[in-house]
Amino acid sequence: MISVLIGIIGLTFMQAGAVSAPLIDMRGPEPILRLPPAMTEALRQFDSDFTPRRMRDYPRWIWSPADCEPQPECRQTRYKPTSRQALFAVIGDFNGDRILDVVVDGDDRVQARRLVILSEGSRFRVTELTHSDHISKEVEARRKVGITAGSRDDGLDYGLSLVRRGTVQSHFEPSPLVLATDAFEEEFWEKSAVVHYYRDGRWQDYWTSD
């Protein structure tokens, strides 16, 4: 019942603030993903119960200045949401057609999903990149290994960020990655990181940390 209610609320948030292009709305107490009507409808048809994550699903020390220690070092490394990125969503032109696309992490009633809303001419197509346990099961599993609610590590242990077109270099890959389009990076806190980029009709990986 709780997940159904959350799904309804999530879709209401996206529909209520109709916009002409996707954006991360920074005006409230935490960033909210807002989608234009065409994207909202494509997402609804693909999975009507899907709800984007929220910043509060992640450890507060990652994104909240008040909970980031020690200062000033922490202030320099903590995550900075913008109108194009939040821990749960990235907005960019991933297929190079000059139309903004969206990658978003969220949950429906039964599982967690990473979805991409990609432009196809005047329409948008939704596909699933990955899926895993529902967020409630992920957080429950972390608490079973000794992570307590409200602690530094309470919440999801990974997040997303925007990678602009250009050259990415990594000691973990044999050669630099030259991006002609935007991409996104998935970081596992203090563990590893990988850039996901769209090329030749499919998503590919480039490891930046291990």
N, C-alpha and C positions, 0 to 999 in steps of 0.2 A: 504493500500500500504506500509506503514512504517513497519508494523509487518511482511509482506512477505519478505521485504528486510532484516530485522534483522534476520529472520529465515535462509535465504540463507547465510548470513555472518557467523552466528553461526556454521552452518554445515561445512563451509569452514575452519573455525578455527580448528575444530576437525580433519578434514581430512588432512589438510595441514601438520601438524606435526605428522606423523604416529609414534606411539610408540608401544612397545611390551606389555605394561601393562598400565592401567589408571594412570594418575597422575595430580596433580595440578601444572601447569607450573608457577614458581615464577620468571622467568627471565625478564618479561616485567614490565610495570608500574603498573599492577595489575594482580592478579592470573587468569589463564585461565585453564579451564578443557580440558584435551586432552585425547582422547580415542583411543585404538587400533582399527584396521579396523573391526574386528569381532563385537565389541561393537557398533561402529559407524553404521554398517549395520543393526544390530538388532534395534537400535534406529530409524534409517531411516524408516525401515519397519513398526515399531509401530506408529510413528508420524513423518512424513517427515518435518513438519513445526515447530517441537519443537526446542526451543533455550534455552540453559542454561542461568540462570541469571548471572549478573556480580556484582562485589563488589560495583560498583557505584550505584546499585539499593538499597543499604542500607545506613543508616545515616553514614556520614564520621567519626563521633566521635567514632563509634564502632571499626573501623579498621585502621583509619589514625592517625599516631602519631602527625602530625601537628595540627589536629583538636580535639585532646583529652585533655580536661580540667576537673578538675585542675590537674596539675602535682605536685608531682610524683605519687600520688595515681592512677590517671587514667592510667598511663603507665603499672601498675601492673594488671589492670583488663580488659584492652581492648583486643579485639579478635586478635589472632595471627594465620594467615593462614600458612599452611605448605604444603608439597607435598601430604598430605593425607586429608587435610580439607580446605575448604573455606566456607564462609557463605551460599553459595548456593549448595555445593556439598560435599559429604563425600565418601572416598574410604576405603574399609575394606573388610575383609573376613567375611561376614555376615552369611553364611550358613555352615562354617566350613570345606570346601573342599580344603582349602589352595590356592584358586584362588581369586584374588581381584575382588570385586563387587563394584558397584557405586549406590549411592542415589543422585539424582540431582533435584533441583527445577528449573523450567523454564516455558516458555509460548509458546503456539502455536498461531495461528491467533485469537482464540476465548476464550481461558481460560488459567489459570495457572494450572500447573500439577506438582505433585511430583512423579517422576518415579524411579523405582529401576531396575538396570540392573544386573541380578543375573545369575551366572554361572550354567549351567546344562550339566555336562560332558564337551565336547569340544565346546559346543554352549553357547549362552547367551539368556536369556528370559527377556523381558521387561514387567513390570506390573505397574499399577498406584496405588500409595498408597493413595493419596488425590488429590482433585482438588478444585479450587476456582475461583474467578473473575480474569480476566486478570490483569496483573500488572498495566496497565494504569488505570483501574478502582479502584484498591486498593489504589494507590497513590492519585488519584482524591478524593476518599472518605476521606482520611486522611486530605487532604488540605481543604475540605469543613468544617471540624470541627475546623479550625483555624491553622492548620499546614502549614506554608508558605514554598515555594520552597527555598532550600538552608539553612533552619533552622536546629537546632540540631536534630530534630525528623523527618525531611523530608526523606522519604524512607520507606522500609518495616520494621516492628517492630518485626521480628523474624529471627533467623538464625540457622544453623546447625553446629555441631562439632562432632568429632570422639570420641567414647568411646571404649577404649581397653578392651580386655577380662580380667576378674578379678572380684573382688567383689565391688559392688556399694551399699552404704548404704544411707538411706533416712529416715528422721523423718516423712515423709508423706506416708510411706508404712509399713506394719506390720513386714516385715522381709527383710534382705539384698537380693540383686539380685546377683547371681553368674553367670557370663557370661563365657561360653565356647567358644564364638565367639566374634568378634567385633560387636559393635552396634553404633547407633548415637543418639545424644541428640538434641532436638529442644528447643531452649530457646526463650521465649518472654521477651524482654528487661524489666527488673525491675518488672516482673510480675510472671512468672512461668516457669518451665522447665520439660521436660519429656524425658526419654530414650526410644527409640524404638529399640527392639531387635527381631531377627528372631529365632523362636523355634517351633518345631513340625509342620513345614510347613506353619506357619503364623506369622505375625508381632504382637507383644504384647507391652504393655506400662508399664513403671515403673516411677512414678512421683518422681522427685527429688526436686521440689520447687513448691509452690502454694501461 
